[in-house]
Amino acid sequence: MTPQEAIALIDHLLQSVNKKHKLTDIQSIVFLGTWEGDSYQEIADRHKYEHDYIKQVGSHLWRNLSQILGEKVSKQNLQAVLRHFQHCSAGIQDWGEAIDVSYFYNRQ
């Protein structure tokens, strides 16, 4: 999963709970920095924010994601949790428009 795919997934998850709630710019900055393995201090320094503010944004984001995914999300397990979620949800298919193949003749 690329960082941009992960951002799109997170944005989709947040909007699935509340259509008006989407990933903010600062949440995207914190998410991408964390995804790349940066510390809160490195993220804060790079983007000219206070360390405590970045930490607060991250904590709030991880808490929201934990509630949505039903699994504890943190800086340390972010990639693993999202990959696990993506893997589990990949097996869920919407077959609503599929052709009815319950009567399949002369086939084994």
C-alpha positions in Angstrom: 0.0 0.0 0.0 1.4 3.4 -1.0 1.1 6.4 1.3 -1.4 7.9 -1.1 -3.5 4.8 -1.1 -3.4 4.8 2.7 -4.5 8.4 2.8 -7.4 7.6 0.5 -8.4 4.7 2.7 -8.2 6.8 5.9 -10.3 9.5 4.3 -12.9 7.0 3.2 -13.0 5.4 6.6 -13.5 8.8 8.3 -16.3 9.7 5.8 -18.0 6.4 6.3 -18.7 7.4 9.9 -19.7 11.0 9.1 -20.1 12.2 5.6 -18.9 15.7 6.7 -15.8 14.5 8.4 -12.8 14.2 6.1 -9.1 14.2 6.6 -7.8 17.7 7.4 -4.6 19.0 6.0 -2.8 18.7 9.3 -4.1 15.2 9.8 -2.7 14.3 6.4 0.6 15.8 7.3 0.8 13.8 10.6 -0.4 10.7 8.9 2.1 10.8 6.1 4.9 11.7 8.4 4.0 8.8 10.7 3.7 6.5 7.7 7.2 7.4 6.7 8.5 6.7 10.2 9.0 10.3 11.3 8.7 11.3 14.9 6.2 13.9 16.0 9.2 16.3 16.6 10.5 15.7 13.0 7.0 16.4 11.6 6.6 19.5 13.7 10.0 20.9 12.7 9.5 20.2 9.0 6.1 21.9 8.9 6.7 24.6 11.5 4.2 23.4 14.1 4.6 22.9 17.8 5.4 19.4 18.9 2.5 19.2 21.4 0.0 20.2 18.7 1.3 17.5 16.3 1.1 15.0 19.1 -2.5 16.0 19.9 -3.5 15.8 16.2 -1.9 12.3 16.0 -3.5 11.1 19.2 -6.9 12.2 18.1 -6.5 10.6 14.6 -5.4 7.3 16.1 -8.3 7.3 18.6 -10.8 7.9 15.7 -9.3 5.2 13.6 -9.2 2.8 16.5 -13.0 3.3 17.0 -13.7 2.9 13.3 -11.5 -0.2 12.8 -12.3 -1.8 16.1 -8.6 -2.3 16.7 -6.1 -0.1 18.6 -4.2 2.1 16.2 -1.0 3.9 17.2 2.1 5.3 15.5 3.9 2.0 16.0 1.3 -0.2 14.4 -0.4 2.1 11.8 0.9 0.3 8.7 0.2 -3.1 10.0 -3.4 -2.3 11.1 -4.2 -0.7 7.7 -2.7 -3.5 5.7 -4.6 -6.0 7.8 -7.8 -4.1 7.3 -7.2 -3.8 3.6 -6.5 -7.5 3.4 -9.6 -8.5 5.3 -11.9 -6.1 3.4 -10.4 -7.2 0.0 -12.3 -10.5 0.4 -15.7 -8.7 0.7 -17.3 -8.4 -2.7 -20.6 -6.8 -3.8 -22.2 -9.4 -6.0 -25.5 -7.4 -6.4 -25.1 -7.1 -10.2 -23.6 -10.5 -10.9 -25.2 -12.9 -13.3 -27.3 -15.7 -11.8 -25.3 -18.9 -12.4 -27.4 -21.2 -10.2 -28.5 -23.1 -13.4 -25.3 -24.0 -15.2 -25.9 -26.9 -17.7 -23.4 -29.3 -19.2 -20.6 -28.0 -17.0 -18.6 -29.8 -14.4 
